[in-house]
Amino acid sequence: MGHVITFFDFNSAQHSLEIPHLPDTCPVCHHASTPVGHFYAYYDTKFHIARILFRCPRLDCQNLFIANYRRLNLNTREVFFIDAVPTTRQLRAFSKTMIELSQEFCEIYNQSLQAETEGLLKICGVGYRKALEFLIKDYLIKSLPQKEKEIKDKFLGKCIEEYIANEQIKTVAKRATWLGNDEAHYLRVWEGKDLQDLKKLIDLTVHWIEMEQLTKEAVKDMPEK
């Protein structure tokens, strides 16, 4: 059972509609929180869109936002959640090591994250796949500058297989590529995996690359005497 809320249209007529759930994340601060009440509920009779004005209950936020719901069947009171606005851009903070290694990866990843935040789930996976390619190729070019042209020209899978020596990086990067390709192709190979699995593998790839880079820096700063 959802929440029955009274809406007012442009002519001040009342419409009692059933909301399946209240927003559980603030689109401004991106923290999980459930608003305790609403301030205004408006029903657009032309497009059958129900809009509710909420406020984030977090003391550090307190921003107002609008949750939009669509009424698909005029014979029932049920509406379905569409989105909540305004949405602020949510960026992932990458370390200095990763930014210096591949700034393009960091930028493409955050653009893909923004698309995901805005509900563009059909296209953000392709963006994450592109970010992964920049990460791997920039990492390899830094490691093997003499093979820069070959690395740029080859498919990502070939680069991983032929040029990555670190087994941890190779293992997770290879699997991230498989899921990234699924996001770009008509047919999926890995039916049991989704976007979050792809992001998890990219996170692991970032982790192992970062650990390798930091280890190299530590050895360079403190050579054995």
Sequence and secondary structure as in RCSB ss.txt:
>XXXX:A:sequence
MGHVITFFDFNSAQHSLEIPHLPDTCPVCHHASTPVGHFYAYYDTKFHIARILFRCPRLDCQNLFIANYRRLNLN
TREVFFIDAVPTTRQLRAFSKTMIELSQEFCEIYNQSLQAETEGLLKICGVGYRKALEFLIKDYLIKSLPQKEKE
IKDKFLGKCIEEYIANEQIKTVAKRATWLGNDEAHYLRVWEGKDLQDLKKLIDLTVHWIEMEQLTKEAVKDMPEK
>XXXX:A:secstr
  EEEEEE TT  EEEEEES   SB TTT  B   S EEEEEEETTTTEEEEEEE   TTT  EEEEEEE   TT
SSB EEEEEE          HHHHHH HHHHHHHHHHHHHHHTT TTTHHHHHHHHHHHHHHHHHHHH GGGHHH
HHHS HHHHHHHH   HHHHHHHHHHHHHHHHHHSSS S TT  HHHHHHHHHHHHHHHHHHHHHHHHHHHS   
